[in-house]
C-alpha cells in the first residue's frame, strides 16, 4: 500500500486493466462515485455544489460525480471546460450529465458551499492559463470548501511542483495509491487531507505499472533491521567509528554516534 504512482504509472495501471477486460468507463464510474461519497461524507443535504470538469479523464470523473450527487438530491451546477475533448469514456460521462451547466464566471461559484475540482489531474506539467487560470483563482478566493479529484489542478503529480495558479483543496480524493505530488511540497500544501479510494484496480495491474517509488513507512524496512540477541556483545554487534569535524561542527557526528549506539554497536 506504500507505492507512490506517478501519473504515467497510474495510466499504465489503467491500461493494464483495460487489457484485462475492464474498460476505462468502469474505473471512471467507480472514481466518480468515490468523489460523490467524499462530498456526502464532508457535507450535508442542502449544500450548494459546483463541479468543474476539464478535458480528459479527470473531467470525466467530475461529470460522473456531479450526476451522482444530483441524483442523490444535492443542488449541483457544473462548469464545463472540457471543450468536448477527452476519451470515449469522458465523452460518455459528459453526455450523461442531466443537471445545470453554467459559465465559468457564473455567480453560482460565489454561492457554492463546496467545489469539486476536476479541471486537470496530476498529469499536468505546464502552468494553467487563460479561462482555466481565472477559474482556479476564483475558486481559491471563494468561501467554498474544495474537494480535488486525484490532485489539485495545477499540481504536478510526479514532482509536487506548482508552476502557476493551483487549487487549494481541503480534501483530495485519489485512487488506489497516492502520488509523489501528494507528499512533496508545495503540492502537499495544496492537497489538504488525502483520501485514497479503491476503484477496482487489481494487484496485477498495479505491478504492471512499473512503480519504483515508495512512501517511507516502517513496514518497508522493519523486517530488514537486525534483531539484537540477548546473548549479544560488542563483537557480534559491531563497532562504529564516527569522525567529526571541528568542535563547532559536531552536530551531525553526534547524531550518527547516537544512532549507532541505539542500533547496538
C-alpha positions in Angstrom: 0.0 0.0 0.0 3.0 2.3 0.1 3.6 2.6 -3.7 3.6 6.2 -5.0 2.4 6.1 -8.6 3.4 8.8 -11.0 0.7 9.9 -13.4 2.5 7.9 -16.2 2.5 4.8 -13.9 -1.2 5.3 -13.0 -2.0 5.4 -16.7 -0.1 2.2 -17.2 -2.2 0.5 -14.5 -5.4 1.7 -16.2 -4.1 0.3 -19.5 -3.3 -3.0 -17.8 -6.9 -3.1 -16.5 -8.3 -2.4 -20.0 -6.1 -5.1 -21.4 -7.6 -7.5 -18.8 -11.1 -6.6 -20.0 -12.1 -3.8 -17.6 -12.8 -0.6 -19.6 -11.8 2.9 -18.5 -15.5 3.7 -18.2 -15.9 1.3 -15.3 -13.0 2.8 -13.5 -14.4 6.3 -14.2 -17.7 5.4 -12.7 -16.1 4.0 -9.6 -13.9 7.1 -9.3 -16.9 9.4 -9.7 -18.9 7.5 -7.0 -15.9 7.7 -4.7 -15.8 11.5 -5.1 -19.5 11.8 -4.6 -19.2 9.7 -1.4 -16.4 12.1 -0.1 -18.7 15.1 -0.8 -21.5 13.4 1.1 -19.2 12.5 4.0 -18.0 16.1 4.4 -21.2 18.0 3.9 -25.0 17.5 4.3 -28.0 17.7 2.1 -29.0 21.2 1.1 -25.5 22.4 0.4 -24.7 24.1 -3.0 -22.1 22.2 -5.0 -20.3 23.4 -8.1 -18.3 20.8 -10.1 -15.6 21.8 -12.5 -14.9 19.4 -15.4 -11.9 19.9 -17.6 -10.6 17.9 -20.6 -9.5 14.3 -20.1 -10.5 11.6 -17.7 -10.2 13.8 -14.7 -13.1 15.8 -16.2 -14.9 12.6 -16.8 -14.7 11.7 -13.1 -16.1 15.2 -12.3 -19.1 14.6 -14.7 -19.8 11.3 -13.1 -19.5 12.7 -9.5 -21.8 15.6 -10.4 -24.5 13.4 -11.9 -24.4 11.0 -8.9 -24.7 14.0 -6.5 -27.6 15.4 -8.5 -29.4 12.1 -8.3 -28.8 12.0 -4.6 -30.6 15.3 -4.2 -27.7 17.7 -3.9 -28.0 21.2 -5.6 -25.3 20.8 -8.3 -24.2 23.1 -11.1 -21.4 22.2 -13.4 -18.7 24.3 -15.1 -17.8 22.5 -18.3 -14.3 23.5 -19.6 -13.8 20.1 -21.3 -14.4 21.5 -24.8 -16.0 18.2 -25.6 -12.5 16.7 -25.7 -11.2 13.6 -23.9 -11.5 9.8 -24.1 -14.6 8.0 -25.2 -15.4 7.3 -21.5 -15.1 11.0 -20.6 -17.4 12.0 -23.5 -20.0 9.4 -22.4 -19.9 10.8 -18.9 -20.4 14.3 -20.3 -23.3 13.2 -22.3 -24.9 11.6 -19.2 -24.9 14.8 -17.2 -28.5 16.0 -16.8 -28.0 19.0 -14.5 -27.4 22.7 -14.9 -24.3 23.8 -16.8 -23.0 27.3 -16.1 -20.3 29.5 -17.4 -17.0 29.8 -15.5 -17.9 33.3 -14.4 -21.4 32.5 -13.2 -22.5 33.6 -9.8 -23.1 30.0 -8.8 -19.4 29.8 -7.8 -19.7 32.7 -5.4 -22.7 31.0 -3.8 -21.2 27.5 -3.6 -20.6 25.7 -0.3 -18.4 23.2 -2.0 -16.4 22.9 -5.2 -15.4 19.7 -6.9 -12.1 20.3 -8.8 -12.0 18.0 -11.8 -10.3 20.6 -14.0 -6.9 18.9 -14.5 -5.4 15.8 -13.0 -1.9 15.1 -11.7 -0.5 14.7 -15.2 -0.5 18.4 -15.9 3.1 19.6 -16.4 2.6 23.2 -17.5 1.2 26.3 -15.9 -2.6 26.7 -16.1 -3.5 29.7 -18.3 -6.4 31.7 -19.7 -10.0 31.0 -18.6 -8.9 27.9 -16.5 -6.4 30.0 -14.6 -9.0 32.7 -13.8 -11.4 30.0 -12.6 -8.7 28.5 -10.3 -8.1 31.9 -8.8 -11.8 32.5 -8.4 -12.2 29.1 -6.6 -9.3 29.9 -4.2 -10.9 33.3 -3.5 -14.3 31.9 -2.7 -15.6 30.7 0.6 -16.3 27.2 -0.7 -14.7 24.1 0.6 -12.8 22.3 -2.2 -12.5 18.6 -2.9 -10.0 17.9 -5.6 -10.1 14.8 -7.9 -6.8 12.9 -8.0 -4.7 16.1 -7.4 -5.5 19.8 -7.0 -5.4 21.3 -10.5 -2.0 23.0 -11.1 0.0 20.5 -9.0 2.4 18.2 -10.9 1.6 14.7 -9.7 5.1 13.4 -10.3 7.0 16.1 -8.5 4.6 18.2 -6.4 5.7 21.3 -8.4 3.4 24.2 -8.8 4.3 26.4 -11.8 1.3 28.7 -11.9 -2.1 29.1 -10.2 -3.2 25.9 -8.4 -6.2 24.9 -6.5 -6.0 25.0 -2.7 -8.0 21.9 -1.6 -9.3 20.9 1.8 -9.5 17.3 0.6 -8.1 15.4 -2.3 -9.6 12.1 -3.4 -7.1 9.9 -5.3 -7.4 6.3 -6.4 -5.7 3.1 -5.3 -2.4 4.7 -4.4 -1.0 8.2 -3.6 1.2 10.0 -6.0 4.5 11.7 -5.2 2.8 15.1 -5.6 0.6 14.4 -2.6 3.7 14.2 -0.4 6.2 16.6 -1.9 6.0 20.3 -1.3 4.5 22.6 -2.5 1.9 20.1 -3.8 1.4 18.6 -0.4 0.3 22.0 1.0 -2.4 22.3 -1.8 -3.8 18.8 -1.4 -5.2 19.0 2.2 -6.3 15.7 3.6 -5.7 12.9 1.0 -8.3 10.1 0.8 -7.3 7.0 -1.1 -10.3 5.3 -2.7 -10.3 1.8 -4.2 -11.8 1.8 -7.7 -11.1 -1.8 -8.6 -7.6 -1.7 -10.0 -6.1 -5.1 -9.2 -2.7 -6.1 -7.8 -1.6 -7.4 -11.2 -2.3 -4.0 -12.9 -0.5 -2.1 -10.1 2.5 -4.4 -10.6 2.4 -3.8 -14.3 2.6 0.0 -13.7 6.4 -0.3 -13.1 6.2 1.7 -9.9 9.6 2.2 -8.2 8.8 4.9 -5.7 7.5 4.2 -2.2 6.4 6.2 0.8 8.9 5.8 3.6 7.0 3.7 6.2 8.4 1.1 8.7 6.7 -1.9 7.0 9.0 -1.3 4.1 12.2 -1.8 6.0 11.4 -3.0 9.6 11.9 -6.7 8.5 15.5 -5.9 7.4 16.5 -4.3 10.7 18.9 -6.5 12.7 17.5 -8.0 15.8 19.8 -8.0 18.8 20.2 -11.3 20.7 20.1 -11.3 24.4 23.5 -13.0 24.4 25.0 -10.5 22.0 28.1 -8.5 22.8 30.3 -5.9 21.3 32.0 -8.4 18.9 28.7 -9.6 17.5 27.0 -6.2 17.4 29.8 -4.5 15.5 32.0 -1.4 16.1 31.3 2.1 14.8 33.9 4.9 14.4 32.4 8.4 13.8 34.9 11.0 12.6 33.7 14.5 13.4 34.6 18.0 12.1 35.9 20.7 14.3 34.4 21.4 17.8 31.9 23.9 16.4 30.5 21.4 13.9 29.9 18.2 15.8 26.1 18.0 15.5 25.8 15.5 12.6 28.5 13.4 14.1 26.8 13.2 17.5 23.5 12.2 15.8 25.3 9.5 13.9 27.1 8.2 17.0 23.8 8.2 19.0 22.1 6.2 16.2 24.9 3.7 16.2 24.5 3.2 20.0 20.8 2.8 19.6 21.4 0.2 16.9 23.5 -1.8 19.3 27.1 -1.0 18.2 
